[in-house]
Amino acid sequence: MTNRLNDVDIEAVAGLAGHITETPEAAQTTWSADVRWDGGFRSEATIREFQPTLSDEPVGLGGTDTAPNPVEQLLAALGNCLAVGYAANATARGIAINDLRIRLDGDLNLESFLGVAPGHAGFNDIRATVDIDSTADRETLEALHRHVLETSPVGHTLKASVPVNVQLSTPATV
Amino acid sequence: MTNRLNDVDIEAVAGLAGHITETPEAAQTTWSADVRWDGGFRSEATIREFQPTLSDEPVGLGGTDTAPNPVEQLLAALGNCLAVGYAANATARGIAINDLRIRLDGDLNLESFLGVAPGHAGFNDIRATVDIDSTADRETLEALHRHVLETSPVGHTLKASVPVNVQLSTPATV
């Protein structure tokens, strides 16, 4: 029988941290995705064995509005990452979570993407509000919150400047 | 009858750029996502009226492996964004794309997320390889490639340091 809190296997997570402590090279991971363009502004991303996830743009941006667009997907990735962070660290601290919701908003100026003006094409600002339903007191939840922000992989990727190297594949010599 | 290339409505996209040029305030957009924790390391993100997209972690990281994890979703968002960039700018330049595939890989050290060591928890490095099947010559494709990288919203968000402000909601006063 496993010892669970928040439907997280406490020993498994603690065991993973112990394993990484003993063999630091196991901490170095590589993650991947394969994207295929589907015509128009539609594309699909395949990750491991999972069904492809679809992407499109709203009609107002020239798409066919069949799926969330890439910048919305980025906000979703941040929210999902924060959710894992709360679940993992609340469990490690013995805090039971009844419910957890995260609202994310990001401001983006389209001028650069549309070629109207040069400049930063990405989000200028990303905001999130976390609602936790827990019997833990406010101070305990605030300490949890601070720790989650200090250790969020997607949060740190966005807050830091990350090298992004995109190569055009060399065509095969005929 | 609309004038289409790459299944993109050329006039609609050109019209959008014209509209933004005339009314720059229309370029300022806000995008959103709502994430709900589903127990364990599972969560789902709802964007506009679309079906929620699921998130989980592999078993080796304490999850139940029912969906891609957040850092994989981030790579997918980048790839989908680059695909829109290629489709939009190829169309504007009169370049027909037959096929477009993008492979993305990112390196991430788990020590910070697992609390084993402090430091950067995000991707250290993101790499992508773009395969375009097009009758355009190499020089034309390389110019397209450079323009896409200069104007990618998700690419710029990752390459730049973006303010991410995550607030713990104030509980209602009883």
Boltz contact constraints between the chains, C-beta under 6 A:
constraints:
  - contact:
      token1: [A, 7]
      token2: [B, 39]
      max_distance: 6.0
  - contact:
      token1: [A, 7]
      token2: [B, 40]
      max_distance: 6.0
  - contact:
      token1: [A, 8]
      token2: [B, 40]
      max_distance: 6.0
  - contact:
      token1: [A, 12]
      token2: [B, 62]
      max_distance: 6.0
  - contact:
      token1: [A, 13]
      token2: [B, 62]
      max_distance: 6.0
  - contact:
      token1: [A, 17]
      token2: [B, 114]
      max_distance: 6.0
  - contact:
      token1: [A, 17]
      token2: [B, 116]
      max_distance: 6.0
  - contact:
      token1: [A, 20]
      token2: [B, 114]
      max_distance: 6.0
  - contact:
      token1: [A, 20]
      token2: [B, 116]
      max_distance: 6.0
  - contact:
      token1: [A, 21]
      token2: [B, 116]
      max_distance: 6.0
  - contact:
      token1: [A, 27]
      token2: [B, 109]
      max_distance: 6.0
  - contact:
      token1: [A, 27]
      token2: [B, 110]
      max_distance: 6.0
  - contact:
      token1: [A, 27]
      token2: [B, 111]
      max_distance: 6.0
  - contact:
      token1: [A, 28]
      token2: [B, 109]
      max_distance: 6.0
  - contact:
      token1: [A, 29]
      token2: [B, 108]
      max_distance: 6.0
  - contact:
      token1: [A, 29]
      token2: [B, 110]
      max_distance: 6.0
  - contact:
      token1: [A, 30]
      token2: [B, 105]
      max_distance: 6.0
  - contact:
      token1: [A, 30]
      token2: [B, 107]
      max_distance: 6.0
  - contact:
      token1: [A, 31]
      token2: [B, 71]
      max_distance: 6.0
  - contact:
      token1: [A, 31]
      token2: [B, 72]
      max_distance: 6.0
  - contact:
      token1: [A, 31]
      token2: [B, 106]
      max_distance: 6.0
  - contact:
      token1: [A, 32]
      token2: [B, 105]
      max_distance: 6.0
  - contact:
      token1: [A, 33]
      token2: [B, 72]
      max_distance: 6.0
  - contact:
      token1: [A, 33]
      token2: [B, 75]
      max_distance: 6.0
  - contact:
      token1: [A, 33]
      token2: [B, 76]
      max_distance: 6.0
  - contact:
      token1: [A, 33]
      token2: [B, 79]
      max_distance: 6.0
  - contact:
      token1: [A, 33]
      token2: [B, 104]
      max_distance: 6.0
  - contact:
      token1: [A, 34]
      token2: [B, 103]
      max_distance: 6.0
  - contact:
      token1: [A, 35]
      token2: [B, 79]
      max_distance: 6.0
  - contact:
      token1: [A, 35]
      token2: [B, 80]
      max_distance: 6.0
  - contact:
      token1: [A, 35]
      token2: [B, 83]
      max_distance: 6.0
  - contact:
      token1: [A, 35]
      token2: [B, 102]
      max_distance: 6.0
  - contact:
      token1: [A, 36]
      token2: [B, 101]
      max_distance: 6.0
  - contact:
      token1: [A, 37]
      token2: [B, 83]
      max_distance: 6.0
  - contact:
      token1: [A, 37]
      token2: [B, 100]
      max_distance: 6.0
  - contact:
      token1: [A, 39]
      token2: [B, 7]
      max_distance: 6.0
  - contact:
      token1: [A, 40]
      token2: [B, 7]
      max_distance: 6.0
  - contact:
      token1: [A, 40]
      token2: [B, 8]
      max_distance: 6.0
  - contact:
      token1: [A, 41]
      token2: [B, 84]
      max_distance: 6.0
  - contact:
      token1: [A, 41]
      token2: [B, 87]
      max_distance: 6.0
  - contact:
      token1: [A, 43]
      token2: [B, 80]
      max_distance: 6.0
  - contact:
      token1: [A, 43]
      token2: [B, 83]
      max_distance: 6.0
  - contact:
      token1: [A, 45]
      token2: [B, 76]
      max_distance: 6.0
  - contact:
      token1: [A, 45]
      token2: [B, 79]
      max_distance: 6.0
  - contact:
      token1: [A, 45]
      token2: [B, 80]
      max_distance: 6.0
  - contact:
      token1: [A, 47]
      token2: [B, 68]
      max_distance: 6.0
  - contact:
      token1: [A, 47]
      token2: [B, 72]
      max_distance: 6.0
  - contact:
      token1: [A, 50]
      token2: [B, 68]
      max_distance: 6.0
  - contact:
      token1: [A, 55]
      token2: [B, 80]
      max_distance: 6.0
  - contact:
      token1: [A, 62]
      token2: [B, 12]
      max_distance: 6.0
  - contact:
      token1: [A, 62]
      token2: [B, 13]
      max_distance: 6.0
  - contact:
      token1: [A, 68]
      token2: [B, 47]
      max_distance: 6.0
  - contact:
      token1: [A, 68]
      token2: [B, 50]
      max_distance: 6.0
  - contact:
      token1: [A, 70]
      token2: [B, 77]
      max_distance: 6.0
  - contact:
      token1: [A, 70]
      token2: [B, 80]
      max_distance: 6.0
  - contact:
      token1: [A, 70]
      token2: [B, 81]
      max_distance: 6.0
  - contact:
      token1: [A, 70]
      token2: [B, 154]
      max_distance: 6.0
  - contact:
      token1: [A, 71]
      token2: [B, 31]
      max_distance: 6.0
  - contact:
      token1: [A, 71]
      token2: [B, 153]
      max_distance: 6.0
  - contact:
      token1: [A, 72]
      token2: [B, 31]
      max_distance: 6.0
  - contact:
      token1: [A, 72]
      token2: [B, 33]
      max_distance: 6.0
  - contact:
      token1: [A, 72]
      token2: [B, 47]
      max_distance: 6.0
  - contact:
      token1: [A, 73]
      token2: [B, 77]
      max_distance: 6.0
  - contact:
      token1: [A, 74]
      token2: [B, 77]
      max_distance: 6.0
  - contact:
      token1: [A, 74]
      token2: [B, 154]
      max_distance: 6.0
  - contact:
      token1: [A, 75]
      token2: [B, 33]
      max_distance: 6.0
  - contact:
      token1: [A, 76]
      token2: [B, 33]
      max_distance: 6.0
  - contact:
      token1: [A, 76]
      token2: [B, 45]
      max_distance: 6.0
  - contact:
      token1: [A, 77]
      token2: [B, 70]
      max_distance: 6.0
  - contact:
      token1: [A, 77]
      token2: [B, 73]
      max_distance: 6.0
  - contact:
      token1: [A, 77]
      token2: [B, 74]
      max_distance: 6.0
  - contact:
      token1: [A, 79]
      token2: [B, 33]
      max_distance: 6.0
  - contact:
      token1: [A, 79]
      token2: [B, 35]
      max_distance: 6.0
  - contact:
      token1: [A, 79]
      token2: [B, 45]
      max_distance: 6.0
  - contact:
      token1: [A, 80]
      token2: [B, 35]
      max_distance: 6.0
  - contact:
      token1: [A, 80]
      token2: [B, 43]
      max_distance: 6.0
  - contact:
      token1: [A, 80]
      token2: [B, 45]
      max_distance: 6.0
  - contact:
      token1: [A, 80]
      token2: [B, 55]
      max_distance: 6.0
  - contact:
      token1: [A, 80]
      token2: [B, 70]
      max_distance: 6.0
  - contact:
      token1: [A, 81]
      token2: [B, 70]
      max_distance: 6.0
  - contact:
      token1: [A, 83]
      token2: [B, 35]
      max_distance: 6.0
  - contact:
      token1: [A, 83]
      token2: [B, 37]
      max_distance: 6.0
  - contact:
      token1: [A, 83]
      token2: [B, 43]
      max_distance: 6.0
  - contact:
      token1: [A, 84]
      token2: [B, 41]
      max_distance: 6.0
  - contact:
      token1: [A, 87]
      token2: [B, 41]
      max_distance: 6.0
  - contact:
      token1: [A, 100]
      token2: [B, 37]
      max_distance: 6.0
  - contact:
      token1: [A, 101]
      token2: [B, 36]
      max_distance: 6.0
  - contact:
      token1: [A, 102]
      token2: [B, 35]
      max_distance: 6.0
  - contact:
      token1: [A, 103]
      token2: [B, 34]
      max_distance: 6.0
  - contact:
      token1: [A, 104]
      token2: [B, 33]
      max_distance: 6.0
  - contact:
      token1: [A, 105]
      token2: [B, 30]
      max_distance: 6.0
  - contact:
      token1: [A, 105]
      token2: [B, 32]
      max_distance: 6.0
  - contact:
      token1: [A, 106]
      token2: [B, 31]
      max_distance: 6.0
  - contact:
      token1: [A, 107]
      token2: [B, 30]
      max_distance: 6.0
  - contact:
      token1: [A, 108]
      token2: [B, 29]
      max_distance: 6.0
  - contact:
      token1: [A, 108]
      token2: [B, 153]
      max_distance: 6.0
  - contact:
      token1: [A, 109]
      token2: [B, 27]
      max_distance: 6.0
  - contact:
      token1: [A, 109]
      token2: [B, 28]
      max_distance: 6.0
  - contact:
      token1: [A, 110]
      token2: [B, 27]
      max_distance: 6.0
  - contact:
      token1: [A, 110]
      token2: [B, 29]
      max_distance: 6.0
  - contact:
      token1: [A, 111]
      token2: [B, 27]
      max_distance: 6.0
  - contact:
      token1: [A, 112]
      token2: [B, 151]
      max_distance: 6.0
  - contact:
      token1: [A, 113]
      token2: [B, 151]
      max_distance: 6.0
  - contact:
      token1: [A, 113]
      token2: [B, 153]
      max_distance: 6.0
  - contact:
      token1: [A, 114]
      token2: [B, 17]
      max_distance: 6.0
  - contact:
      token1: [A, 114]
      token2: [B, 20]
      max_distance: 6.0
  - contact:
      token1: [A, 116]
      token2: [B, 17]
      max_distance: 6.0
  - contact:
      token1: [A, 116]
      token2: [B, 20]
      max_distance: 6.0
  - contact:
      token1: [A, 116]
      token2: [B, 21]
      max_distance: 6.0
  - contact:
      token1: [A, 120]
      token2: [B, 156]
      max_distance: 6.0
  - contact:
      token1: [A, 121]
      token2: [B, 151]
      max_distance: 6.0
  - contact:
      token1: [A, 121]
      token2: [B, 153]
      max_distance: 6.0
  - contact:
      token1: [A, 121]
      token2: [B, 156]
      max_distance: 6.0
  - contact:
      token1: [A, 122]
      token2: [B, 153]
      max_distance: 6.0
  - contact:
      token1: [A, 122]
      token2: [B, 156]
      max_distance: 6.0
  - contact:
      token1: [A, 122]
      token2: [B, 157]
      max_distance: 6.0
  - contact:
      token1: [A, 122]
      token2: [B, 160]
      max_distance: 6.0
  - contact:
      token1: [A, 123]
      token2: [B, 157]
      max_distance: 6.0
  - contact:
      token1: [A, 123]
      token2: [B, 162]
      max_distance: 6.0
  - contact:
      token1: [A, 125]
      token2: [B, 163]
      max_distance: 6.0
  - contact:
      token1: [A, 126]
      token2: [B, 162]
      max_distance: 6.0
  - contact:
      token1: [A, 126]
      token2: [B, 164]
      max_distance: 6.0
  - contact:
      token1: [A, 127]
      token2: [B, 165]
      max_distance: 6.0
  - contact:
      token1: [A, 128]
      token2: [B, 166]
      max_distance: 6.0
  - contact:
      token1: [A, 129]
      token2: [B, 167]
      max_distance: 6.0
  - contact:
      token1: [A, 129]
      token2: [B, 169]
      max_distance: 6.0
  - contact:
      token1: [A, 130]
      token2: [B, 168]
      max_distance: 6.0
  - contact:
      token1: [A, 131]
      token2: [B, 169]
      max_distance: 6.0
  - contact:
      token1: [A, 145]
      token2: [B, 168]
      max_distance: 6.0
  - contact:
      token1: [A, 149]
      token2: [B, 166]
      max_distance: 6.0
  - contact:
      token1: [A, 151]
      token2: [B, 112]
      max_distance: 6.0
  - contact:
      token1: [A, 151]
      token2: [B, 113]
      max_distance: 6.0
  - contact:
      token1: [A, 151]
      token2: [B, 121]
      max_distance: 6.0
  - contact:
      token1: [A, 153]
      token2: [B, 71]
      max_distance: 6.0
  - contact:
      token1: [A, 153]
      token2: [B, 108]
      max_distance: 6.0
  - contact:
      token1: [A, 153]
      token2: [B, 113]
      max_distance: 6.0
  - contact:
      token1: [A, 153]
      token2: [B, 121]
      max_distance: 6.0
  - contact:
      token1: [A, 153]
      token2: [B, 122]
      max_distance: 6.0
  - contact:
      token1: [A, 154]
      token2: [B, 70]
      max_distance: 6.0
  - contact:
      token1: [A, 154]
      token2: [B, 74]
      max_distance: 6.0
  - contact:
      token1: [A, 155]
      token2: [B, 164]
      max_distance: 6.0
  - contact:
      token1: [A, 156]
      token2: [B, 120]
      max_distance: 6.0
  - contact:
      token1: [A, 156]
      token2: [B, 121]
      max_distance: 6.0
  - contact:
      token1: [A, 156]
      token2: [B, 122]
      max_distance: 6.0
  - contact:
      token1: [A, 157]
      token2: [B, 122]
      max_distance: 6.0
  - contact:
      token1: [A, 157]
      token2: [B, 123]
      max_distance: 6.0
  - contact:
      token1: [A, 158]
      token2: [B, 162]
      max_distance: 6.0
  - contact:
      token1: [A, 158]
      token2: [B, 164]
      max_distance: 6.0
  - contact:
      token1: [A, 159]
      token2: [B, 164]
      max_distance: 6.0
  - contact:
      token1: [A, 160]
      token2: [B, 122]
      max_distance: 6.0
  - contact:
      token1: [A, 161]
      token2: [B, 161]
      max_distance: 6.0
  - contact:
      token1: [A, 162]
      token2: [B, 123]
      max_distance: 6.0
  - contact:
      token1: [A, 162]
      token2: [B, 126]
      max_distance: 6.0
  - contact:
      token1: [A, 162]
      token2: [B, 158]
      max_distance: 6.0
  - contact:
      token1: [A, 163]
      token2: [B, 125]
      max_distance: 6.0
  - contact:
      token1: [A, 164]
      token2: [B, 126]
      max_distance: 6.0
  - contact:
      token1: [A, 164]
      token2: [B, 155]
      max_distance: 6.0
  - contact:
      token1: [A, 164]
      token2: [B, 158]
      max_distance: 6.0
  - contact:
      token1: [A, 164]
      token2: [B, 159]
      max_distance: 6.0
  - contact:
      token1: [A, 165]
      token2: [B, 127]
      max_distance: 6.0
  - contact:
      token1: [A, 166]
      token2: [B, 128]
      max_distance: 6.0
  - contact:
      token1: [A, 166]
      token2: [B, 149]
      max_distance: 6.0
  - contact:
      token1: [A, 167]
      token2: [B, 129]
      max_distance: 6.0
  - contact:
      token1: [A, 168]
      token2: [B, 130]
      max_distance: 6.0
  - contact:
      token1: [A, 168]
      token2: [B, 145]
      max_distance: 6.0
  - contact:
      token1: [A, 169]
      token2: [B, 129]
      max_distance: 6.0
  - contact:
      token1: [A, 169]
      token2: [B, 131]
      max_distance: 6.0
